[in-house]
Amino acid sequence: MTNSSIPKGIQQGSGPDKDFKTNIQLSKATIDILRNFSNINKSVLIEPGKFIQTMSVNKNIIAQSQILEFIPEQMAIYDLPLFLGALSLFKKPWLFFPDKKKVIIYDEETKGKTTFYYSDPEIIVTAPEFNPNLPDVELMFDLPQTDIVQLMQAAKVYGVEDLCINGYKGDYSICVRDKKNTTSNVFSLPLKKVNFNQGADDHNSEPYKLTPERQTFCFCFKVENLKLIDATYHVTISNKNIANFNSLSHSNLNYFIALEPK
């Protein structure tokens, strides 16, 4: 392909004539986030700006993150793994946004290009508007990446589906097990940096006192719902059966994951 066959609007090089509003390169960090989001939902609706989010088809996982790049147009991507595969065809892919119907992926070095058409945004499951500050917070703790790796490996070895946060008389742990089987194999680790909410709760202005009853608890997730990027997380548990996993290495990356019924 010669320069004369390059679609109008695509500008080679990085000089002053290049329009960086319509020609962008996605960073590795952004591509990694998109790849992770594709494990939650294979479709994604990206609105103009620097914010992306997704929600699982079962509506029990929401993931959201700020990104480095400004996306100039709405991108309704029905098959996100296919889009990521298209990016992988190029050593240094650029995205050119000629209109609202498509994006052109191209490589300045090889002169290769491909056109990716958007889908109907109405067919993509998207997250509703919600307040990321969880109500009725019960407790918080840190979950190191090394602990997550061990827990996921143990869940695979034992063939168990539940990850549970437990408290009993001041002893706090996180484990993988089959909560329906009292004789299930269990792998557990101590919970790190546990902190209970003792401020005013959502129902009155009185302090939320730390009682012995509050120190005995069990909150469980399905292992399959913990589709997290490799990182250490600060975890907030709400009494409304939802938890927030905030990445300590990517502070703008958050997962909101439903707890299993008690």
Secondary structure, DSSP 8 states (H G I E B T S, - for coil): --GGGS-TT---SSSTT--TTTEE---HHHHHHHHHHHHH-S-EEE-SEEEEEEE-TTS-EEEEEEEEEEE-S-EEES-HHHHHHHHTTSSSEEEE--SSSEEEEEETTT--EEEEE---GGGS-------SS-SSEEEEEEE-HHHHHHHHHHHHHHT--EEEEEEETTEEEEEEE-TT-TT---EEEE-EEEEE--SB-SS-SSB----TTTTSEEEEEEGGG----SS-EEEEEETTTEEEEEESSSTTEEEEEE----
